[in-house]
Amino acid sequence: MQKTAIFIVSLVYIAINAYLFTRGLQALPTQPIVRITYMTLFLTLSLSFLITMLSGEALPFPISSVVESIGSYWIMVMVYLVAGALVGDVLRLADHFLGIFPDFIRDHYLYTKQVYLGIILGGVALISLWGFVRFDSPEVVHLPLSLPDKGQAGEELRIVAASDIHLGNTIRRARLEKFVNKINAQKPDVILLAGDVIDRNIRPVEEQRMDEVLRKLKAKYGVYAVLGNHEYYGGVDKAMLFLKRAGINVLRDQTVTIDNRFVIVGRDDRTNPHRRSIEELVQGANTQLPLILLDHQPYHLRESQQNKIDLQISGHTHRGQIFPFNYIVDRMFELAHGYRKIGHTHFYVSSGLGLWAAPLRIGTQSEILNVVIKGNSNKVVE
């Protein structure tokens, strides 16, 4: 089944790239040096993604890192190159049937195609630059919450949460160090990681000794995490060992009470068909304390509301990461990004601190969540 899926994806990918290659070649001058340079560059960019997908861990780490970086960028910008090529084809068809082009374009058709190609490439370059800036400057989302009849009057709990860091060849050690510094700067009481800490391959994470960096995360009550789908893709046992080595408390269908102040419910990712229900996980929990659920994928939100969860933090969606997929993802999930309250339950779905593939955020934003929970009750929790 998996091999069939990879074969189909590869065929679609090759077909799309064949279309792009043909359209680009048609717009170029006929000089051999120009065409040879174009062919070399195009093949390097387009084949990098296929090599990354099919090679697994066969390539040496330094080579795989470079190849994956090139392929990851290509798979993202390919969306905009295809859009530009399709617009050009639509205009050509419109001219064929309706004669919309002025005589100047018809008289200088090859030159016009070269200018159009330049506009597309320039536009992609500008979009990429903007997308990198959006990724490179994570915003801190402040979410003040008041929980009636929970905790003690005047008591504050500061939770700093992040999801979808995707450590690997795109989110490398130097980038992780910046993330850690920004999280620590929020002065958290507890740090929560809502899945997909690791991208898909544990090797680049271990090669760069990223556990040393994660150990620098500082919070009064420590760091807690749940697994995401990507931990399963890369090997869940290896991911668990790495996260524990990094000083992170991994909750896999587990519930823990912290200092008799709050309860963390850590649900395993839905990739595991045998994971426990929220109802099972909260059995025996002290419901006088704030109940905070970490569940990587934001499905079936009503289940949390029905089981009296106070705050659910999820990720997974990236909010589509790049336009126009943000609008598609918004329609796929009941809550694809941001805050919502259902009944007495507060929900926040993060667009993610890291990302998948190229370091680009187009129409979305990288973020860290800073939640301050204030107790409203005048009673002392026993």
Secondary structure, DSSP 8 states (H G I E B T S, - for coil): -HHHHHHHHHHHHHHHHHHHHHHHHHHS---HHHHHHHHHHHHHHHHHHHHHHHHTT-S-HHHHHHHHHHHHHHHHHHHHHHHHHHHHHHHHHHHHHH--S-HHHHHTHHHHHHHHHHHHHHHHHHHHHHHHHHHHS-EEEEEEEEETTSS-TT-EEEEEEE----BTTTB-HHHHHHHHHHHHTT--SEEEEES--B-S-HHHHHHTTHHHHHTT---TT-EEEE--HHHHHH-HHHHHHHHHHTT-EE-SSEEEEETTTEEEEE---TTSTT---HHHHHTT--TTS-EEEE-SS---HHHHHHTT-SEEEE---GGGSBTTHHHHHHHHSSS-SEEEEETTEEEEE---SS-SSSS--BS---EEEEEEEEE---S---
